[in-house]
Amino acid sequence: MDLGLSGKTYVLTGASRGLGFATAQCLVADGARVVISARDQARVDAAVDALGSAAVGLAADLRDPATAARLAEAAHDTFGRLDGALLSVGGPPRTTAAGATDEQWRDAFETVFLGAIRAARTIAAQLPYGGAIALVLSSSAKEPVKGLGLSNGLRPGLAGAAKDMADELGPRGIRVLSLLPHRILTDRNIELFAATGDAAKARAEAEASIPLGRLGDPAEFGRVAAFALSPAASYLTGISIPVDGGALRGW
């Protein structure tokens, strides 16, 4: 199936590795161009080298109010257009909701919540009819994940905000949706397994809780994200799409 991605341009944050990079690979493979960002310049440069001439990259942090405008400008300056965005931010540190300090909550809000909302708002203002924005959240938007109290508190709010934005932007032909990965084999999940003190046991328990019996591969997420952003998904908006191997128990 032709996804209609040829010649389109997308901004992707947190995309020097993991789910963002996997999505960039899938977009580029189908003919799109990408502007990727992450906080570490060396990782951004390595990712751009791997993606080839269809990619440019900037070291940027979503906590900076100027970041989204810089990324949109890079898309227009380099490729002459902007058709959508994948907005992904790093996960907050492990802690319970009750155990997190005020400082941890404020930092997580600035990084996870406000940065994503600001970027979505800024980029949406520049999108043409048919544009799309996808927020990379987590299965914690639907069900709490043990030990991730900050994520459990903030991700559901982001899913609700994405739904609200979809309602508002729909008349302009702009789609907004959320993607809910669960246990995908990324550096983030490897770190979470290690933080338990017994990484092998934690991984085995995670795999046992997934109906497909295994962790996901980043490319499996990337293909779903690329489809969701593409013109082929033109009637999908305001929804949260689990990419979880069946782990979420709700409908």
N, C-alpha and C positions, 0 to 999 in steps of 0.2 A: 504494500500500500504506500502510495506517495503521501507523505505527511505535509507536503507543501512548505517545507522549511528552506528550500533553495533560495538563496539571496536574502533571507531574513537575518536580522541582527538581534542578539540577546545579551543583556548584562547578567552576569552571575557573580554573586558575592560568596565569600568563603569557599572559593573554587580552585584553590591551588592543589587540593587533594580531596580524597573522600567522595562524598555524594555530589558535591558541586562539580568537581573535576570529572567524575563519571558522566554527569549530565552534559558538560561541555563536550566531551568526547562524542557522545551520541548526537548532539546537535550538529557538530562539525561533520560527522560522518554522513549526515543527511543533507549537507550543503549549506548549513547556516554559518554565520560568522559570530564570534563571541568576544565580549570584553569581560575578562575575569579579574577578580580582585581577591586579596587576602592581606593580612597584616604583614607578612614576611616577604620582603622583596625577592630574596633568593628563591623561595618556593614559587612565587609568581613567575619569575623568569624561567624556572625549570618547567613549569606547567605550560607556558606559552611555547617554549621550544618543542615540547612533546606534541602540542596541538597543531603547530605549523602556521602557515601564512594566514589562516582564517581566524587567528586569535591575536589579541593584544592584551596586555595586563597592566594593572596599577596596584601598587601597595596602598591599601586604604583600610580604614576602620569605620564601621557603621556608626560608632559612637560620635564620630565627627559629623556635624550637621552638613558639611560641604561635600561629603563623600558621594551621595547619590547624584548630585548635579555634575560632579567631576566624571563619573562613570557614563552618564548620559551624553555629556559633551564628547567624551572619547569615542563613543559609538558613532555619533554624528560626524565627527571630524575624520575618523578612520574609514568608516564604511558607508557614511551618507544616510543612515537611517537607524531607527530603534524600534523594535517590534515587541519587546517584552523583557521580562526579568525573572530570574530565579534568585530569591532572597534567602540566604542561609547564613545563620550565625552560629558561632561556637556554643557548645553546651555549657551551662554554668557548673560550678564545682559540686561534688557530692556533698550533700548535707540533708538533714530533714527540714521540713518547713518550720517546725518549732525551734530547731537548733540553729537556724541561720541567723546571723546578726543583721542589724539594720543596714550596716555597710554592705554586706553581701547582697541583701535584697535590692538596695539602690543600684549597685553595680550591675546586677543581673537585669534589672528593669531597663537600665540605660542600654545595655548590650543586646539583650534578647528581645525586648519588647519595643521600646521607643525607637531604637535604630532601625528595626525592620519596618515599623509603621511609617516612619519619616521617609525611608527610601521608597516604599510603595507609593506613598502620596506624591513624592517628587517625580518619580518615573511615570506614574499614571498620567500626570499632567502633560507629558510629552508623547504619549502613545497615540498612534492613529487608530481608526476603527479597525477592530480585529486584533488589537493588542492583547497581551496576556501577562499576568503576574502570578507566580506561584511562590508561596511561602513554605520553606522546608521547616516543619515543626517536629513532631515526635508523636509516637503512640500515646505519650503522656497527656496529649490534648484530649484523649478519650478515657484513658484509664491511668491512674497514678502508677509510677514506676518506683519501686522501693529504693530509698536512698537518694532520690533526685527531687527533693522537696521544692527547690527553686523552679525547676522545669515544670513540675506538677502544678505549681501555682500560676506560672506565666503562660505556658503554651495554650491552655484552654481559652484564655483571654485573646490571644492572637488569632486563634481559629474563629472566635466570635467577631473580631474586628475584620478579618478577611471576608466573612460572610456579609457584614455590614457594608464594606467597600464594594463587594460584588453587586449589591442592591443599588448602590449609588452610581456606580460606573457603568452598569449594564446598558442604560439608554445611550451611552456613547459607544457601545459595541466593544467595551473592554471587559475582559474576563479576569476574575480574581478567585484563586482557590488555594487550598492547603494540601500539602503532602505529608503523610504521617509514617515515616520509617520507624521500624522497631529494631530488631537486632540484625543490623547489617554489619558485615565484617570491615569496619573502618577503624582508623587509629583511635577514634573516640571510644568505641566499644571495647577495643583491646585494653585501653587505659582503665575503663570501668571494671573490666574483669580483673585486671591486676590489682586494682584498689581494694578488692575484697580480701586479699591475702592468699587466695587460692584460685588463680586464674583458670586452671584446667577444670576445676569443679564448677566455677561460676559459668564457664562456657557450656559445659555439659548440661547444667540445669537450664540454661537459656534455651539450648537446642531442644531439650525435652519438653519445654513449654510451647513449642511452635508446632502446629499440626504438620507442616512439611518436614519437620525433623532436622532442620539445618538452619544455619545463619544465612542471610541473604548476601548476594554479591553486589558490590556497588553498581556494577553495570546493569543489574536488574532494576535497581532504583532509577538509574539514568535513563533507561528506555521509557519507563513510565513518565518521568518528568518531561522528557523531550516530547512525547506524545501530548501530554497535558498542555504544554506551551504552544504546540503546533496548530496551524489552521485546521488540521484534521479533527481536532477536539473542539470545534467552534461552538458546540452547544453545551459545553461543560463549564459551569461557573457556580460559585457560591458553595462548593462542596469540599469535604475533606476526604482525601483518597488514602486509605491505609496501604502501605507497601510493607507487609509484615508477615508473610507466609501463613496468614490465618490466625495470628496470635490474639488479636483483639476479639473479645467474646461478644460484643454487641453486633447488631445488624449493620 
